[in-house]
Amino acid sequence: MKRKLASVALVGGLAFAGMAATAPTASAVGGCPSGKLCLYEPVNYARLDVTSTSTKACINLAGFGPTGFAYGIGSYVNNLSVKAAVYHAAGTGYVYDGTISPGGFSSNSSSTSPYFGNYGLVCTGGATP
């Protein structure tokens, strides 16, 4: 009986280890290198438009991609060790949309207007607009 329980535990442990080994990590998502924040205008990581290694800076999205992120960030991967705060443009300023946590990723972060980061800023490591 002990051998049977041990073999069941071993098989269960191997199955769990196999699942853990196949779970995607942020660095394996979307072709984003480790140590970088990667932002894509389209969903599903279709085209990499912005990469950054800055851990305390703001990136003006209006200067990147074919439309300056007019419809916001379609997908993202954060391989930095710091959070990235996302803002959309509103009049003469910026409005906070949300945070991309370290290790965070999304293949479809698009939303309805106001779009996530449209014509906006992404600020890393506590930097503010």
Salt bridges, closest charged atoms under 4 A:
GLU41 OE1 - ARG47 NH2 3.17
ASP49 OD1 - ARG47 NE 2.81
ASP97 OD1 - HIS88 ND1 2.54
